[in-house]
Amino acid sequence: MEFRETALSGMYLILPRVFEDPRGFFMETYHQAKFAAAGIPADFVQDNHSRSGRGTLRGLHYQIQHAQGKLVRCVRGEIYDVGVDLRRDSPTFGQSVGEILSEENKRQLYVPPGFAHGFCVVSEIAEVTYKCTDLYHPEYERSLLWNDPQLGLEWPIKDPTLSPKDEAGILLADAECYESSSDL
Ligand SMILES: Cc1cn([C@H]2C[C@H](O)[C@@H](COP(=O)(O)OP(=O)(O)O[C@H]3O[C@@H](C)C(=O)[C@@H](O)[C@H]3O)O2)c(=O)[nH]c1=O
């Protein structure tokens, strides 16, 4: 397992060690001690799984209380996965990092608490699983507008299929963010 910290502190791209043999393959996807040694002391309490069709965009989601860190993996197909830093005291506030995660490359992204998260589907179908460090609290959930010009995100698709909640996403300029990283 190789951990590469991205340009946003606390957000990591994780490359697996894949053991192939005549049966198929084996890989570790989460190992508490290895994650902790890499600086990700994440305690996961909820696992999610979604399936989406080509052109779907989910996000950019975050919870203003009960902020969630997410360990994201695409187990079928291919997605472009994005984290946006919403920590006001961070030197990279408002900046984002995106990575291709796919069934084939088996990469994972760890998006820490204090970030908004979203992805779009670039294959016919994509199934995404992710572990979360806090539970779902819909009353605290917010959606940041996926195409807010201030974010300058370069999504690899046009005219995405969105949920009504994400159609009505808010601009970063109007968004409730995280005032202090030490509260996360
Ligand atoms: C996120 C979530 C949704 N739900 C329900 C609520 C709703 O009826 C249905 C679909 O919810 P949503 O439209 O919010 O699903 P979705 O747009 O896939 O939301 C997810 O998007 C990605 C990008 C994330 O980062 C996740 O944290 C989560 O916000 O599932 C739960 O029961 N538990 C959950 O944890």
The ligand as an SDF file (V2000), in Angstrom:
LIG
                    3D

 35 37  0  0  0  0  0  0  0  0999 V2000
  -25.6580    9.6230    2.0790 C   0  0  0  0  0  0  0  0  0  0  0  0
  -26.8240    8.7810    2.6180 C   0  0  0  0  0  0  0  0  0  0  0  0
  -28.0370    8.7660    1.9620 C   0  0  0  0  0  0  0  0  0  0  0  0
  -29.0630    8.0370    2.4540 N   0  0  0  0  0  0  0  0  0  0  0  0
  -30.3500    8.0250    1.7220 C   0  0  0  0  0  0  0  0  0  0  0  0
  -30.9860    9.3900    1.6110 C   0  0  0  0  0  0  0  0  0  0  0  0
  -31.6510    9.3730    0.2500 C   0  0  0  0  0  0  0  0  0  0  0  0
  -32.9820    8.9190    0.3590 O   0  0  0  0  0  0  0  0  0  0  0  0
  -30.8390    8.3720   -0.5700 C   0  0  0  0  0  0  0  0  0  0  0  0
  -29.9130    9.0390   -1.5770 C   0  0  0  0  0  0  0  0  0  0  0  0
  -29.1490   10.0190   -0.8680 O   0  0  0  0  0  0  0  0  0  0  0  0
  -28.2690   11.0980   -1.6290 P   0  0  0  0  0  0  0  0  0  0  0  0
  -29.0210   11.6280   -2.7790 O   0  0  0  0  0  0  0  0  0  0  0  0
  -27.7980   12.0780   -0.6060 O   0  0  0  0  0  0  0  0  0  0  0  0
  -27.0710   10.1890   -2.1410 O   0  0  0  0  0  0  0  0  0  0  0  0
  -25.6800   10.6730   -2.7720 P   0  0  0  0  0  0  0  0  0  0  0  0
  -25.9320   11.8390   -3.6660 O   0  0  0  0  0  0  0  0  0  0  0  0
  -25.0370    9.4920   -3.3410 O   0  0  0  0  0  0  0  0  0  0  0  0
  -24.8890   11.1780   -1.5000 O   0  0  0  0  0  0  0  0  0  0  0  0
  -23.5540   10.8250   -1.3060 C   0  0  0  0  0  0  0  0  0  0  0  0
  -22.7590   11.5590   -2.2470 O   0  0  0  0  0  0  0  0  0  0  0  0
  -21.3580   11.3640   -2.1400 C   0  0  0  0  0  0  0  0  0  0  0  0
  -20.7030   12.2540   -3.1510 C   0  0  0  0  0  0  0  0  0  0  0  0
  -20.8510   11.5340   -0.7600 C   0  0  0  0  0  0  0  0  0  0  0  0
  -19.7710   12.0690   -0.5050 O   0  0  0  0  0  0  0  0  0  0  0  0
  -21.6660   10.9040    0.3130 C   0  0  0  0  0  0  0  0  0  0  0  0
  -21.2440   11.2970    1.5960 O   0  0  0  0  0  0  0  0  0  0  0  0
  -23.1390   11.1780    0.1290 C   0  0  0  0  0  0  0  0  0  0  0  0
  -23.3920   12.5480    0.4010 O   0  0  0  0  0  0  0  0  0  0  0  0
  -30.0820    7.6060    0.3870 O   0  0  0  0  0  0  0  0  0  0  0  0
  -28.9340    7.2870    3.6030 C   0  0  0  0  0  0  0  0  0  0  0  0
  -29.8990    6.6030    4.0520 O   0  0  0  0  0  0  0  0  0  0  0  0
  -27.7220    7.2870    4.2660 N   0  0  0  0  0  0  0  0  0  0  0  0
  -26.6660    8.0020    3.8020 C   0  0  0  0  0  0  0  0  0  0  0  0
  -25.5570    7.9720    4.4240 O   0  0  0  0  0  0  0  0  0  0  0  0
  1  2  1  0
  2  3  2  0
  2 34  1  0
  3  4  1  0
  4  5  1  0
  4 31  1  0
  5  6  1  0
  5 30  1  0
  6  7  1  0
  7  8  1  0
  7  9  1  0
  9 10  1  0
  9 30  1  0
 10 11  1  0
 11 12  1  0
 12 13  2  0
 12 14  1  0
 12 15  1  0
 15 16  1  0
 16 17  2  0
 16 18  1  0
 16 19  1  0
 19 20  1  0
 20 21  1  0
 20 28  1  0
 21 22  1  0
 22 23  1  0
 22 24  1  0
 24 25  2  0
 24 26  1  0
 26 27  1  0
 26 28  1  0
 28 29  1  0
 31 32  2  0
 31 33  1  0
 33 34  1  0
 34 35  2  0
M  END
$$$$
